[in-house]
Amino acid sequence: MHLDEYVTYDGVGLAQLLAKGDVTPRELGVCVAGAVSAVNPTINAVVELYGDAIDSLPETPRAGPFCGIPTLTKDFPIEAGRPAEFGSRLAKGNRAAHDAVYWQRLRDGGIVNVGRTTSSEFGVPATTETLLYGATRNPWDPTRGVAGSSGGAAAAVAAGIVPFAQGSDGGGSIRNPAAFCGLIGLKPSRGRVTGSPRANAPLLGLSSAFMLTRSVRDTALLLDLCHGPDAGDGYEIVQPTETYSNAMKHAPKGQRIALCTASWSGSRVAPEIAAAVRATGARLESLGHHVEEAVPQFDYAEFLWAQKTIWAADSAAGMPAMAAHMRREINADTLGASVLALYRYGLTVTGADLVNAFAIYDRVTRQLGRFLGNYDLLLTPTSAILPEPTGTYDPARPGIDADGVFADLEPKETFTALFNATGQPAISLPISQSVAGLPIGGQLIARYGREDLLLAVARQLEEILEQGQGIWGQGVPAVHAGKVQEQSTWQ
């Protein structure tokens, strides 16, 4: 299979070819390696390929619905024995001690991890630009960034390296890179995808792991494979009554949808983004849904203080353990400026602060729950801004404090971080492009546990927009594996 053919398929499409014997997992591994050789020097999305994993790909389909499709994982602990450096000099050389349970489920479903992608440092800064691995660039415009923290995953999928890639989302870290790169990015409901075997859910329950994709059907099947609790989970959720792959095929009508384009933080929303979200609302009305403007009411400043407090406390607890494990000191030689500032602020957080922060989260969760009692879905922008030039945020800049860290994050997280606190499922969809050809993401949020409805409505929009070339009719990015033919080193 040549790259120009490989890049036209999503994961389900490749799995169908594998099941029929039209292509082998081994051939797909060669395609991945060739794609990395072709585009990674420009976009810097892939830290490394695992030669042993590519070499072991078989000539026959593997068990499971995805039959042996190669993919990439974020530079976090996902698979036992693989590097997990968090994009940080502090963690350089660190390896995952165990498999994540949800990753075991995906692997059992026929997915093979053949490499790792870049991340913002420890998932904190507003962009995937680190002192360890440099800047990851946007395939649509390599002078622009990819947001964070799952920026390498987004760039790799958008550039055609893999059909989907693993990420995680503690404040928008799947959804914002998806929006910046023209992809689909689902943050599942809290508890939908287990964080096991960690003793505590990632980021004190705020973070969810999942995948960035090119198609709703890939998103649905991936969720089918990995959802569900593990023994001892602190958060469990009502299980679906049918597969998500079936649920997405429904064509719901009459859903009550709240439309909100004014940012809750007061950040200016780019006019092209607001217009694209309103146009999406009009499309949803044309599908038989009821759309009206409405704004959730909560104290954003209070919410932001709680977010800063919880993130900082998590950093203050986790960094010393990593430093001890790697036998390094915590200082400007091992941490970028934003992460170091958050860690230092975390050392000042008291137990009372943390209790008060979670009390604020509880209050905001109830306020949003009452709001969604009147609506089935909420439609917002994903990010208030278009992709920024690389270098906008210097990872070594002096003088930044914790408030500065969150000021950097605010334009991207003003619409996303709320749902990490409240737990509802939220999905970023590639709804449009700017005049300059940059992707625009729109976000749909459902009530707790209603990924089935999110996927069904997302599929309705996909059917309207996918008629053109590329993902949802966007065309093909400027940097794309399908535009080049480079010989892979794997044969």
Secondary structure as a PSIPRED ss2 file (coil, helix, strand):
# PSIPRED VFORMAT (PSIPRED V4.0)

   1 M C   1.000  0.000  0.000
   2 H C   1.000  0.000  0.000
   3 L H   0.000  1.000  0.000
   4 D H   0.000  1.000  0.000
   5 E H   0.000  1.000  0.000
   6 Y H   0.000  1.000  0.000
   7 V C   1.000  0.000  0.000
   8 T C   1.000  0.000  0.000
   9 Y C   1.000  0.000  0.000
  10 D C   1.000  0.000  0.000
  11 G H   0.000  1.000  0.000
  12 V H   0.000  1.000  0.000
  13 G H   0.000  1.000  0.000
  14 L H   0.000  1.000  0.000
  15 A H   0.000  1.000  0.000
  16 Q H   0.000  1.000  0.000
  17 L H   0.000  1.000  0.000
  18 L H   0.000  1.000  0.000
  19 A H   0.000  1.000  0.000
  20 K H   0.000  1.000  0.000
  21 G C   1.000  0.000  0.000
  22 D C   1.000  0.000  0.000
  23 V C   1.000  0.000  0.000
  24 T C   1.000  0.000  0.000
  25 P H   0.000  1.000  0.000
  26 R H   0.000  1.000  0.000
  27 E H   0.000  1.000  0.000
  28 L H   0.000  1.000  0.000
  29 G H   0.000  1.000  0.000
  30 V H   0.000  1.000  0.000
  31 C H   0.000  1.000  0.000
  32 V H   0.000  1.000  0.000
  33 A H   0.000  1.000  0.000
  34 G H   0.000  1.000  0.000
  35 A H   0.000  1.000  0.000
  36 V H   0.000  1.000  0.000
  37 S H   0.000  1.000  0.000
  38 A H   0.000  1.000  0.000
  39 V H   0.000  1.000  0.000
  40 N H   0.000  1.000  0.000
  41 P H   0.000  1.000  0.000
  42 T H   0.000  1.000  0.000
  43 I H   0.000  1.000  0.000
  44 N C   1.000  0.000  0.000
  45 A C   1.000  0.000  0.000
  46 V E   0.000  0.000  1.000
  47 V E   0.000  0.000  1.000
  48 E E   0.000  0.000  1.000
  49 L E   0.000  0.000  1.000
  50 Y C   1.000  0.000  0.000
  51 G H   0.000  1.000  0.000
  52 D H   0.000  1.000  0.000
  53 A H   0.000  1.000  0.000
  54 I H   0.000  1.000  0.000
  55 D H   0.000  1.000  0.000
  56 S C   1.000  0.000  0.000
  57 L C   1.000  0.000  0.000
  58 P C   1.000  0.000  0.000
  59 E C   1.000  0.000  0.000
  60 T C   1.000  0.000  0.000
  61 P C   1.000  0.000  0.000
  62 R C   1.000  0.000  0.000
  63 A C   1.000  0.000  0.000
  64 G C   1.000  0.000  0.000
  65 P C   1.000  0.000  0.000
  66 F C   1.000  0.000  0.000
  67 C C   1.000  0.000  0.000
  68 G C   1.000  0.000  0.000
  69 I E   0.000  0.000  1.000
  70 P E   0.000  0.000  1.000
  71 T E   0.000  0.000  1.000
  72 L E   0.000  0.000  1.000
  73 T E   0.000  0.000  1.000
  74 K E   0.000  0.000  1.000
  75 D C   1.000  0.000  0.000
  76 F C   1.000  0.000  0.000
  77 P C   1.000  0.000  0.000
  78 I C   1.000  0.000  0.000
  79 E C   1.000  0.000  0.000
  80 A C   1.000  0.000  0.000
  81 G C   1.000  0.000  0.000
  82 R C   1.000  0.000  0.000
  83 P E   0.000  0.000  1.000
  84 A C   1.000  0.000  0.000
  85 E C   1.000  0.000  0.000
  86 F C   1.000  0.000  0.000
  87 G C   1.000  0.000  0.000
  88 S C   1.000  0.000  0.000
  89 R C   1.000  0.000  0.000
  90 L C   1.000  0.000  0.000
  91 A C   1.000  0.000  0.000
  92 K C   1.000  0.000  0.000
  93 G C   1.000  0.000  0.000
  94 N C   1.000  0.000  0.000
  95 R E   0.000  0.000  1.000
  96 A C   1.000  0.000  0.000
  97 A C   1.000  0.000  0.000
  98 H C   1.000  0.000  0.000
  99 D C   1.000  0.000  0.000
 100 A C   1.000  0.000  0.000
 101 V H   0.000  1.000  0.000
 102 Y H   0.000  1.000  0.000
 103 W H   0.000  1.000  0.000
 104 Q H   0.000  1.000  0.000
 105 R H   0.000  1.000  0.000
 106 L H   0.000  1.000  0.000
 107 R H   0.000  1.000  0.000
 108 D H   0.000  1.000  0.000
 109 G C   1.000  0.000  0.000
 110 G C   1.000  0.000  0.000
 111 I E   0.000  0.000  1.000
 112 V E   0.000  0.000  1.000
 113 N E   0.000  0.000  1.000
 114 V E   0.000  0.000  1.000
 115 G E   0.000  0.000  1.000
 116 R E   0.000  0.000  1.000
 117 T E   0.000  0.000  1.000
 118 T C   1.000  0.000  0.000
 119 S C   1.000  0.000  0.000
 120 S C   1.000  0.000  0.000
 121 E H   0.000  1.000  0.000
 122 F H   0.000  1.000  0.000
 123 G H   0.000  1.000  0.000
 124 V C   1.000  0.000  0.000
 125 P C   1.000  0.000  0.000
 126 A C   1.000  0.000  0.000
 127 T C   1.000  0.000  0.000
 128 T C   1.000  0.000  0.000
 129 E E   0.000  0.000  1.000
 130 T E   0.000  0.000  1.000
 131 L C   1.000  0.000  0.000
 132 L C   1.000  0.000  0.000
 133 Y C   1.000  0.000  0.000
 134 G E   0.000  0.000  1.000
 135 A E   0.000  0.000  1.000
 136 T C   1.000  0.000  0.000
 137 R C   1.000  0.000  0.000
 138 N E   0.000  0.000  1.000
 139 P C   1.000  0.000  0.000
 140 W C   1.000  0.000  0.000
 141 D E   0.000  0.000  1.000
 142 P C   1.000  0.000  0.000
 143 T C   1.000  0.000  0.000
 144 R E   0.000  0.000  1.000
 145 G C   1.000  0.000  0.000
 146 V C   1.000  0.000  0.000
 147 A C   1.000  0.000  0.000
 148 G C   1.000  0.000  0.000
 149 S C   1.000  0.000  0.000
 150 S C   1.000  0.000  0.000
 151 G H   0.000  1.000  0.000
 152 G H   0.000  1.000  0.000
 153 A H   0.000  1.000  0.000
 154 A H   0.000  1.000  0.000
 155 A H   0.000  1.000  0.000
 156 A H   0.000  1.000  0.000
 157 V H   0.000  1.000  0.000
 158 A H   0.000  1.000  0.000
 159 A C   1.000  0.000  0.000
 160 G C   1.000  0.000  0.000
 161 I C   1.000  0.000  0.000
 162 V C   1.000  0.000  0.000
 163 P C   1.000  0.000  0.000
 164 F E   0.000  0.000  1.000
 165 A E   0.000  0.000  1.000
 166 Q E   0.000  0.000  1.000
 167 G E   0.000  0.000  1.000
 168 S E   0.000  0.000  1.000
 169 D E   0.000  0.000  1.000
 170 G C   1.000  0.000  0.000
 171 G C   1.000  0.000  0.000
 172 G C   1.000  0.000  0.000
 173 S C   1.000  0.000  0.000
 174 I C   1.000  0.000  0.000
 175 R H   0.000  1.000  0.000
 176 N H   0.000  1.000  0.000
 177 P H   0.000  1.000  0.000
 178 A H   0.000  1.000  0.000
 179 A H   0.000  1.000  0.000
 180 F H   0.000  1.000  0.000
 181 C H   0.000  1.000  0.000
 182 G C   1.000  0.000  0.000
 183 L C   1.000  0.000  0.000
 184 I E   0.000  0.000  1.000
 185 G E   0.000  0.000  1.000
 186 L E   0.000  0.000  1.000
 187 K E   0.000  0.000  1.000
 188 P C   1.000  0.000  0.000
 189 S C   1.000  0.000  0.000
 190 R C   1.000  0.000  0.000
 191 G C   1.000  0.000  0.000
 192 R C   1.000  0.000  0.000
 193 V E   0.000  0.000  1.000
 194 T C   1.000  0.000  0.000
 195 G C   1.000  0.000  0.000
 196 S C   1.000  0.000  0.000
 197 P C   1.000  0.000  0.000
 198 R C   1.000  0.000  0.000
 199 A C   1.000  0.000  0.000
 200 N C   1.000  0.000  0.000
 201 A C   1.000  0.000  0.000
 202 P H   0.000  1.000  0.000
 203 L H   0.000  1.000  0.000
 204 L H   0.000  1.000  0.000
 205 G H   0.000  1.000  0.000
 206 L C   1.000  0.000  0.000
 207 S C   1.000  0.000  0.000
 208 S E   0.000  0.000  1.000
 209 A E   0.000  0.000  1.000
 210 F E   0.000  0.000  1.000
 211 M E   0.000  0.000  1.000
 212 L E   0.000  0.000  1.000
 213 T E   0.000  0.000  1.000
 214 R C   1.000  0.000  0.000
 215 S C   1.000  0.000  0.000
 216 V H   0.000  1.000  0.000
 217 R H   0.000  1.000  0.000
 218 D H   0.000  1.000  0.000
 219 T H   0.000  1.000  0.000
 220 A H   0.000  1.000  0.000
 221 L H   0.000  1.000  0.000
 222 L H   0.000  1.000  0.000
 223 L H   0.000  1.000  0.000
 224 D H   0.000  1.000  0.000
 225 L H   0.000  1.000  0.000
 226 C H   0.000  1.000  0.000
 227 H C   1.000  0.000  0.000
 228 G E   0.000  0.000  1.000
 229 P C   1.000  0.000  0.000
 230 D C   1.000  0.000  0.000
 231 A C   1.000  0.000  0.000
 232 G C   1.000  0.000  0.000
 233 D C   1.000  0.000  0.000
 234 G C   1.000  0.000  0.000
 235 Y C   1.000  0.000  0.000
 236 E C   1.000  0.000  0.000
 237 I C   1.000  0.000  0.000
 238 V C   1.000  0.000  0.000
 239 Q C   1.000  0.000  0.000
 240 P C   1.000  0.000  0.000
 241 T C   1.000  0.000  0.000
 242 E C   1.000  0.000  0.000
 243 T C   1.000  0.000  0.000
 244 Y H   0.000  1.000  0.000
 245 S H   0.000  1.000  0.000
 246 N H   0.000  1.000  0.000
 247 A H   0.000  1.000  0.000
 248 M C   1.000  0.000  0.000
 249 K C   1.000  0.000  0.000
 250 H C   1.000  0.000  0.000
 251 A C   1.000  0.000  0.000
 252 P C   1.000  0.000  0.000
 253 K C   1.000  0.000  0.000
 254 G C   1.000  0.000  0.000
 255 Q C   1.000  0.000  0.000
 256 R E   0.000  0.000  1.000
 257 I E   0.000  0.000  1.000
 258 A E   0.000  0.000  1.000
 259 L E   0.000  0.000  1.000
 260 C C   1.000  0.000  0.000
 261 T C   1.000  0.000  0.000
 262 A C   1.000  0.000  0.000
 263 S C   1.000  0.000  0.000
 264 W C   1.000  0.000  0.000
 265 S C   1.000  0.000  0.000
 266 G C   1.000  0.000  0.000
 267 S C   1.000  0.000  0.000
 268 R C   1.000  0.000  0.000
 269 V C   1.000  0.000  0.000
 270 A C   1.000  0.000  0.000
 271 P H   0.000  1.000  0.000
 272 E H   0.000  1.000  0.000
 273 I H   0.000  1.000  0.000
 274 A H   0.000  1.000  0.000
 275 A H   0.000  1.000  0.000
 276 A H   0.000  1.000  0.000
 277 V H   0.000  1.000  0.000
 278 R H   0.000  1.000  0.000
 279 A H   0.000  1.000  0.000
 280 T H   0.000  1.000  0.000
 281 G H   0.000  1.000  0.000
 282 A H   0.000  1.000  0.000
 283 R H   0.000  1.000  0.000
 284 L H   0.000  1.000  0.000
 285 E H   0.000  1.000  0.000
 286 S H   0.000  1.000  0.000
 287 L C   1.000  0.000  0.000
 288 G C   1.000  0.000  0.000
 289 H C   1.000  0.000  0.000
 290 H E   0.000  0.000  1.000
 291 V E   0.000  0.000  1.000
 292 E E   0.000  0.000  1.000
 293 E E   0.000  0.000  1.000
 294 A C   1.000  0.000  0.000
 295 V C   1.000  0.000  0.000
 296 P C   1.000  0.000  0.000
 297 Q C   1.000  0.000  0.000
 298 F C   1.000  0.000  0.000
 299 D C   1.000  0.000  0.000
 300 Y H   0.000  1.000  0.000
 301 A H   0.000  1.000  0.000
 302 E H   0.000  1.000  0.000
 303 F H   0.000  1.000  0.000
 304 L H   0.000  1.000  0.000
 305 W H   0.000  1.000  0.000
 306 A H   0.000  1.000  0.000
 307 Q H   0.000  1.000  0.000
 308 K H   0.000  1.000  0.000
 309 T H   0.000  1.000  0.000
 310 I H   0.000  1.000  0.000
 311 W H   0.000  1.000  0.000
 312 A H   0.000  1.000  0.000
 313 A H   0.000  1.000  0.000
 314 D H   0.000  1.000  0.000
 315 S H   0.000  1.000  0.000
 316 A H   0.000  1.000  0.000
 317 A H   0.000  1.000  0.000
 318 G H   0.000  1.000  0.000
 319 M H   0.000  1.000  0.000
 320 P H   0.000  1.000  0.000
 321 A H   0.000  1.000  0.000
 322 M H   0.000  1.000  0.000
 323 A H   0.000  1.000  0.000
 324 A H   0.000  1.000  0.000
 325 H H   0.000  1.000  0.000
 326 M H   0.000  1.000  0.000
 327 R C   1.000  0.000  0.000
 328 R C   1.000  0.000  0.000
 329 E C   1.000  0.000  0.000
 330 I C   1.000  0.000  0.000
 331 N C   1.000  0.000  0.000
 332 A C   1.000  0.000  0.000
 333 D C   1.000  0.000  0.000
 334 T C   1.000  0.000  0.000
 335 L C   1.000  0.000  0.000
 336 G C   1.000  0.000  0.000
 337 A H   0.000  1.000  0.000
 338 S H   0.000  1.000  0.000
 339 V H   0.000  1.000  0.000
 340 L H   0.000  1.000  0.000
 341 A H   0.000  1.000  0.000
 342 L H   0.000  1.000  0.000
 343 Y H   0.000  1.000  0.000
 344 R H   0.000  1.000  0.000
 345 Y H   0.000  1.000  0.000
 346 G H   0.000  1.000  0.000
 347 L C   1.000  0.000  0.000
 348 T C   1.000  0.000  0.000
 349 V C   1.000  0.000  0.000
 350 T C   1.000  0.000  0.000
 351 G H   0.000  1.000  0.000
 352 A H   0.000  1.000  0.000
 353 D H   0.000  1.000  0.000
 354 L H   0.000  1.000  0.000
 355 V H   0.000  1.000  0.000
 356 N H   0.000  1.000  0.000
 357 A H   0.000  1.000  0.000
 358 F H   0.000  1.000  0.000
 359 A H   0.000  1.000  0.000
 360 I H   0.000  1.000  0.000
 361 Y H   0.000  1.000  0.000
 362 D H   0.000  1.000  0.000
 363 R H   0.000  1.000  0.000
 364 V H   0.000  1.000  0.000
 365 T H   0.000  1.000  0.000
 366 R H   0.000  1.000  0.000
 367 Q H   0.000  1.000  0.000
 368 L H   0.000  1.000  0.000
 369 G H   0.000  1.000  0.000
 370 R H   0.000  1.000  0.000
 371 F H   0.000  1.000  0.000
 372 L H   0.000  1.000  0.000
 373 G C   1.000  0.000  0.000
 374 N C   1.000  0.000  0.000
 375 Y C   1.000  0.000  0.000
 376 D C   1.000  0.000  0.000
 377 L E   0.000  0.000  1.000
 378 L E   0.000  0.000  1.000
 379 L E   0.000  0.000  1.000
 380 T E   0.000  0.000  1.000
 381 P E   0.000  0.000  1.000
 382 T C   1.000  0.000  0.000
 383 S C   1.000  0.000  0.000
 384 A C   1.000  0.000  0.000
 385 I C   1.000  0.000  0.000
 386 L C   1.000  0.000  0.000
 387 P C   1.000  0.000  0.000
 388 E C   1.000  0.000  0.000
 389 P E   0.000  0.000  1.000
 390 T C   1.000  0.000  0.000
 391 G C   1.000  0.000  0.000
 392 T C   1.000  0.000  0.000
 393 Y C   1.000  0.000  0.000
 394 D C   1.000  0.000  0.000
 395 P C   1.000  0.000  0.000
 396 A C   1.000  0.000  0.000
 397 R C   1.000  0.000  0.000
 398 P C   1.000  0.000  0.000
 399 G C   1.000  0.000  0.000
 400 I C   1.000  0.000  0.000
 401 D C   1.000  0.000  0.000
 402 A H   0.000  1.000  0.000
 403 D H   0.000  1.000  0.000
 404 G H   0.000  1.000  0.000
 405 V H   0.000  1.000  0.000
 406 F H   0.000  1.000  0.000
 407 A H   0.000  1.000  0.000
 408 D H   0.000  1.000  0.000
 409 L H   0.000  1.000  0.000
 410 E H   0.000  1.000  0.000
 411 P H   0.000  1.000  0.000
 412 K H   0.000  1.000  0.000
 413 E H   0.000  1.000  0.000
 414 T C   1.000  0.000  0.000
 415 F C   1.000  0.000  0.000
 416 T C   1.000  0.000  0.000
 417 A H   0.000  1.000  0.000
 418 L H   0.000  1.000  0.000
 419 F H   0.000  1.000  0.000
 420 N H   0.000  1.000  0.000
 421 A H   0.000  1.000  0.000
 422 T H   0.000  1.000  0.000
 423 G C   1.000  0.000  0.000
 424 Q C   1.000  0.000  0.000
 425 P C   1.000  0.000  0.000
 426 A E   0.000  0.000  1.000
 427 I E   0.000  0.000  1.000
 428 S E   0.000  0.000  1.000
 429 L E   0.000  0.000  1.000
 430 P E   0.000  0.000  1.000
 431 I E   0.000  0.000  1.000
 432 S E   0.000  0.000  1.000
 433 Q E   0.000  0.000  1.000
 434 S C   1.000  0.000  0.000
 435 V C   1.000  0.000  0.000
 436 A C   1.000  0.000  0.000
 437 G C   1.000  0.000  0.000
 438 L C   1.000  0.000  0.000
 439 P E   0.000  0.000  1.000
 440 I E   0.000  0.000  1.000
 441 G E   0.000  0.000  1.000
 442 G E   0.000  0.000  1.000
 443 Q E   0.000  0.000  1.000
 444 L E   0.000  0.000  1.000
 445 I E   0.000  0.000  1.000
 446 A E   0.000  0.000  1.000
 447 R C   1.000  0.000  0.000
 448 Y C   1.000  0.000  0.000
 449 G C   1.000  0.000  0.000
 450 R C   1.000  0.000  0.000
 451 E H   0.000  1.000  0.000
 452 D H   0.000  1.000  0.000
 453 L H   0.000  1.000  0.000
 454 L H   0.000  1.000  0.000
 455 L H   0.000  1.000  0.000
 456 A H   0.000  1.000  0.000
 457 V H   0.000  1.000  0.000
 458 A H   0.000  1.000  0.000
 459 R H   0.000  1.000  0.000
 460 Q H   0.000  1.000  0.000
 461 L H   0.000  1.000  0.000
 462 E H   0.000  1.000  0.000
 463 E H   0.000  1.000  0.000
 464 I H   0.000  1.000  0.000
 465 L H   0.000  1.000  0.000
 466 E C   1.000  0.000  0.000
 467 Q C   1.000  0.000  0.000
 468 G C   1.000  0.000  0.000
 469 Q C   1.000  0.000  0.000
 470 G E   0.000  0.000  1.000
 471 I H   0.000  1.000  0.000
 472 W H   0.000  1.000  0.000
 473 G H   0.000  1.000  0.000
 474 Q C   1.000  0.000  0.000
 475 G E   0.000  0.000  1.000
 476 V C   1.000  0.000  0.000
 477 P C   1.000  0.000  0.000
 478 A C   1.000  0.000  0.000
 479 V C   1.000  0.000  0.000
 480 H C   1.000  0.000  0.000
 481 A H   0.000  1.000  0.000
 482 G H   0.000  1.000  0.000
 483 K H   0.000  1.000  0.000
 484 V C   1.000  0.000  0.000
 485 Q C   1.000  0.000  0.000
 486 E C   1.000  0.000  0.000
 487 Q C   1.000  0.000  0.000
 488 S C   1.000  0.000  0.000
 489 T C   1.000  0.000  0.000
 490 W C   1.000  0.000  0.000
 491 Q C   1.000  0.000  0.000
